[in-house]
Amino acid sequence: MQLELVTAGESHGPALVAILTGLPAGLALDRAAIDDDLRRRREGYGRSPRQKLEADEVEVLAGLRHGTTLGTPVALVIRNRDHANWTWGMSPWAPEGAPTGKGTFSVTLPRPGHADLAGALKYGHSDVRNALERASARQTAAHVAAGAVAKSLLRQIGITVAGSPREVGGEETPEGMREATDTARADRDTLGGVVEVVATGVPPGLGSYAEKRDRLDTRLAAALMGIQAVKGVEVGEGFALARLRGSEAHDEIEPGLRRETNRAGGIEGGVSNGEPVVVRAGMKPLPTLMRPLRSVDLATDEPGQALVERSDVQAVEALAVVAEAAVAWELARAAREKFGGDALADFVAAYRAYLDRIGRPH
Ligand code: EPS
């Protein structure tokens, strides 16, 4: 059984949409839990005024009856409240009447670090907005909603997933992160950071070494690298392992097949080994600066300054929630492959039978 996710939606368009296929029937979803993850993503120190405009509540259009999945595709929608200010500029059809509101002028000064230039060139857009709207991290809201559904499924087999910020602007303490954010805001600059996601209760045997693409670490790395602004991913101790000797780097196997260390981050040979799965993602500083960087006007070829829009100073706490959702989704996909089942009870029974075979409690 393949769990698949397709999303659509522009940052200032009418809505974000997610279609989830491959969920078993009989999974109870909790609307408040999904909305709570959407709220966690929206909040966080250093976010832009845009976040005060958005309410981000999930609507379900299909696949659910009385709060329980039907085993059919689930369609989720999150409306963009800000669209009210862009009804002409982001109208899906040719707008009627005189231009009004935001997005009425073409953007021709691409921001270094955003998808603006590469997207405009690739797709042949003369208005950079046609590239930046979909490239925007706004769409991570749809992935967080899907991740909340994945977490409900994982909970049925005892897996929990939690993301947290570890560094902002090179600072590792909560006070340091806040101070760095305040200083960057005062300097009209932006920051990046590092987040960590830990999944507990992951049984041994998710993912496979059979093919490169099947490896759980391949899949988690792709899921994290696919998030806007992420430039680096580590599994377990990651790059630090490259500087150690083998005698210091590996997690020795103790009686009961447990480990006292978890430098591998719960994955060996591309397969979960029963220890917590630990991954980190590094985010570059956000590319929209209130003190703009040098650019070139695509309409005139003249040097200029990049587009200035309202911006987050940093969105590392948001990334922690988005990365948590991405890891949850990938683990749920791997669990669906391993345990299958059309009804939730089949899925859970297969999980239990497997743990019985390998002699692990459930
Ligand atoms: C983003 C730019 C900003 C962020 C946005 C991501 O949007 P705007 O241009 O409307 O101010 O606020 O993030 C969100 C809207 C969100 O919900 O996370 C970008 O260019 O990636």
Residues whose N, C-alpha, C, O or C-beta is under 5 A from the ligand:
A	BS01	EPS	S48 R50 A135 S136 A137 R138 E309 R310
